[in-house]
Amino acid sequence: MLRKTVFMMLAVFAVSAADAHATLRIQNHNDPAGDPTPTGYSVTGGTFSSGVFSLTDGDSKSFGQQPASYTLQAFPAPGWVVGAIECVGDTPADFAIDVPNARVIVAHGPDDEQTCSFTNRKAGQPPAPGVSPAPPKSELPKVVLSRHPALVGVRVGRGYAEASIRITQRSIIKGWLLRHKTVVVGSKRIERKAGTRVLRVKLQRKRMRRMQRRGLDKVKLTLRIAVTAPNGATHVFKHRVLVPL
């Protein structure tokens, strides 16, 4: 269940200037977002070994590495699996992604800025889209981003759910709050240019009052987001949310 979350602001752990070369970064995300379960990781390659370190939802860790081939390995907690891995960098072919084995082998060059995002989910949970990597703003000009829309983050507040969506061209963004998968209890539509956009979908007042009269203080809903490009191509994202009333 999605607990009350904030947008995934990804903290970068700095390396010392004396040791800094190009950047190799791991970002960790949990599905459902906000779950506090930690995931273990290691980075090995050449003569370097990071040892195993832990990241929780929304955390990241960076390394200033010499050129070499590196393995980014995840060690999910018991009952969890790696559901998706997405990477961005100067050359997409530098990443050999192996989701079943929870790892990525990265060809790391002298000037590469490379970020891999691991999305972890509970074993047995239906597959869902992974969270796209979000390099710090200052590094965005140096990396190749996906040409497709991405759901960057979700948060909830009293009577609403809010999605942060990255779009690569002017698009129509529609959002619905669904109960029992099909009953619409809130909707919103915006049209925006390329960039990271926020869509807030509010519960209909009459629905919210009805739930409150039943003594509910929160409700399980599905946030459904559809992003439609000018050529009609549509990408759909779904996320389970627990909305306070």
N, C-alpha and C positions, 0 to 999 in steps of 0.2 A: 504494500500500500504506500502510496506517496504521502509522506509526512509533509508538514509545512516546510517548504524549501525556499531557498533564494536562488537567483540565477547563478549558474555555474561560473563563478569568477575563479579563474585558474591561477593559483599561486605558483610562481616560478622560484625555485631555490637556486640562488646565484652560485656560480663557481668563481674562485679567485681569479683576478686579472692575470696573474702569473701563469696559471694553468689553463686559461681559457683559449680554446680554439673554436671550431665551429660547434654548433649546438646539437645535441642529441637529446630528445625529450620524450618522456612518457607521461600521458595523461590518463587518469583513472575515472571511470564513471560506473555507477551502479544502476541497475534496472530492477526494481523501482528506484527512481531518483530519491535521494535523501536517506536511503538505507545506510546505517553506519558501519556495515560489515567491511573490514579492511581486506585488501588483497595484497599478497606478497609479490615482489618483482625482483629481477636481477638483470644486470647488463654485463655481458662478458664479450671479450674479443681482443685479439692481439695478446698483449701481456696484462690487460686490464680486467679486473673483476670487482664489481661494486659490492658483492655480497648481497644478501636478501634484505630488502627494505619494504616497508608497508606504506600503502596509500589508501586513503578513504575516498568517499564519493566527492568528486570535484577537485581532488588534489593532483599535483603534477610534480615531477622532479626532472631537473636538467643536468646534463653532463657536458663539459667542454673537452671533447675527445680528439686525439690524434687520428689521422686517416687510417681506417682498418675496416674489416667486416665485424659487425657486432650483432649479438643475439639478444633481443629484448624478450625475456621470458616472464610470463605471469604464473603465479601459484595461487589459484582461487581458494577461498576458504571452503571447508567441508560443506557440501550441499550446494555449491555454486560452480558455475562454468563460465568460460569466456564465450560470450554470445556473438561478438563482432569486434573486428579490429580495422581501423582506418588510419591511413598515414598520408602526410603531405610533406613535400620537399621539393628541391630544385628539379629532381628527375624521378618521376613515378616508378621507373623501372628499377630504382635502387632498393625497393622494398619487396621482399619475398614473404608474404603474409600467410601464416599457417594457423588458422583459427582452431582446428581440431586439437592441435598440440599447444595452443595458447602461447604462440610466439611469433616474432618477426625477425628475420635476418636482414640487416641493413648494411648496404655498401656505403660507408661514410667517407666522403671526400674532404679535402682541406678547407673548403669554404661552405660546406653544406649546412643548412638550417633545416633539421628534420624533426617532425613531431608525429608520434603514434598515439592514437587514442584507443584504449581498451574499454569495452563495455561489458560488464559482468552481470549475469542474471542467475536466478535460482534454478537449479537443475529441474527439468521437467516443465519449466515455464515456456509458453509458446514463443517462437523466435520473434524478435522485434528489431527495427532498424537500430544500428549503432549510432553513437554520438560522434559527429564529425569533429576532427581536430580543430582546436581554436588557438593558433599561435598568438603570442602577444602582439598587440597592434603594431609595434615598431618593426616586427619581422614579417608582416603580411606581404609587403612588396617582394620579398625574397622567395616565397613559396608558391607552389601551384595548388590552388584550391579546386575542389570538385566543381564541375559545371552544373551540378544538380542542387536543388534546394536542400537545406538541412535543418532539422529541429535542434537548436542549440541548447535550449534550457526551458524548464517549466517551473512555475511557482504558483502557489495558491494563497488566497486571502479570504476574508469573510464574504461569501457569496460570489466568488469568481475564481477562475483559473486563467493564468496568463502564460502564453507561449512566446519564446524568442525564436524567430525563424530567420535563417540566412537565405536570401534569394540572390540569384546572379543576374537577373534581368527584371524589368518591370513586370509585376505579376499581380494577379488577384489572389488574395489570401482570405479564405473562409474558415471559420471555426464554429464548432458546435459542442455543447455539453450534452452528453447522452446519458440517460438512465435506462438500465435494463437493455443496453446496446442499441435500442431503436427509438426510445422516447426522447424527443428534443426538449430540453429544459432551459436552453439558452443558445444564442447564436450571435455572430458578428461577422462583418465583411469589410475589408479594406483593400485598397489598391495602392501599391507603393513601388518606388524605383528600387534598383539593386542595393543591397546592403543588409544589415541585420535589423529586422523589424519586430515590434512587439504587438501582439494581438491579445487583448483582454476580452474574455467571454464571461458575461455576467449571468447568474441565475435569474430567470424570470421572477419578478417579485411575488406573483401569486403562487408560483411553485415553492419559492423559499418560505413564504408564510405558511403554506400548507404543511411543509415538512417541520417547521418550528412548532406548529400546533400539535403535531404528533409526538413532540418531545425530543426530536432529533437535534443534536448539536453539531453534527457533521454528516456528510453523505458521500458515498462512493459513486463516482461518475467516470465516464470516459471522455477525454478531451480529444476531439477529432479535428485535424487541420488538413485542409486541401489547398495546395498552391498550384494555380493554373497560369501557365505562360501564354504569351500572345498567340503562339501557334496551336494552342489548345491542349498541349501536354500537361498532365496533372500528376502531382505527387501527393500522396496521402500519408499522414502521420497519425498514429493513435497513441494515447498515453493515459494510463489509469491515474486518477487523482482522488484525493480525499479532501473535500471542500468544507471548511468550517461554515456554519450557518449563523 
